[in-house]
Amino acid sequence: MVLSIALKRQLSVLLSALLASCLVVAEDNKNNPLLLDNHFSRGVRITPPANIRFGFLPQNVTREAAVCLPHRDCSQQPVWQLQQWSNAQDIADAVETQLAWLLHDSDGRIQKRLQLKPGDPVMADVMLEMNGLSEFAARSEDGVPRYIADLGKPWPHWLLSQRLNSGRLVQYRQLMLSGQIRMLFDTPQHQEGYNPSVHAARMLLAITVRNRLTGDYFWLTLPLYDDRFPHSDFGCQKCTESGDQCVTPRSIADAGIWRCPEDRVGERWWHNEKPGTARMIFRMPTRDFLHGDPVKGSWVYVHGDLLPFVQAGIQAVRQRENGRRFPADLFFYELGLFSIGWEITGFNHVASQLRDWQLDAVR
């Protein structure tokens, strides 16, 4: 009888330990959502228009108190920020109409609009509208819109961003990105002086890949829409060891040494009105992520694993820097800032909807 009770106790302890180990394994294998508030239910914090080095527009506006939409007092503590780089007006000054905020210019044209409809199956989680012609008219003294001559000049950015807390990337097998985008319209409004190599409307997704020790980073980008091209290839090239021959690769595995652009223009880029970050840009091809054509106006599903491109980007930046500042091992890296939204260098009037964006780190 005593032996039987002892055996039962031992079995109970063994079963408890086995159950605990199973729970730990299950916990280790589950996804870690890196993007929070996927439907913008807590709203967005509005960053004032900033980083403008020329007249006629607000200069690095500061606020006495933070402004969030739809609850202006930020009581919901939004994790999303709405960045307004080189914007003519502050969307925080707009009056709300049914969870939409709209600004016009002095000529009565729509300049930009934000709409928040969390979880709405028709209107989508968020809508971003921007009129490039109106934005560039606002920065000229006579109100006549003029094209920027090159990308050393500032252009409007209308971006939703969120800080990511990924931890060390070495712990993950995949970084699964998913979401949906729908183009509502794109009115080009081209005028004399239009140059397609400079002037465009782009819906862009960008993530910083960061060295946790030094803070050095590079940009990992994915064009979701570009009015000039139905699809985008790699932004980097693969070159022979001598550098004499370079081609755009079809895949990460193609032979050669990476050659990638940086976020800067010209040899004396630090004197530009828009100096840029001078960080390497690793642009991913849309064919690996976009399942559909945004031009057709229907919902396009975006889905794919970022991790192979993170690793390729690390290889590229190491080849560029000769290994300085960027170690080879994923142990040293994390994801920093996630941004998605419009960059308008032309006169396009555009609007798009976004819904159900997720970034899951899979162990």
Secondary structure as UniProt FT lines:
FT   HELIX           2..29
FT   STRAND          31..33
FT   TURN            38..39
FT   TURN            41..42
FT   STRAND          44..46
FT   TURN            55..56
FT   STRAND          68..69
FT   TURN            72..73
FT   TURN            75..76
FT   STRAND          80..83
FT   HELIX           91..93
FT   STRAND          100..104
FT   TURN            106..107
FT   STRAND          110..116
FT   TURN            118..119
FT   TURN            121..123
FT   STRAND          126..131
FT   HELIX           132..138
FT   TURN            141..142
FT   TURN            151..152
FT   STRAND          157..163
FT   HELIX           169..171
FT   STRAND          174..187
FT   TURN            192..193
FT   TURN            196..198
FT   STRAND          201..211
FT   TURN            212..214
FT   STRAND          217..226
FT   TURN            227..228
FT   STRAND          237..239
FT   TURN            241..242
FT   STRAND          246..247
FT   TURN            252..253
FT   STRAND          257..259
FT   TURN            267..268
FT   HELIX           269..271
FT   STRAND          280..283
FT   HELIX           286..288
FT   STRAND          290..291
FT   HELIX           294..296
FT   STRAND          300..305
FT   HELIX           307..321
FT   TURN            322..325
FT   HELIX           330..332
FT   STRAND          333..344
FT   STRAND          349..362
//
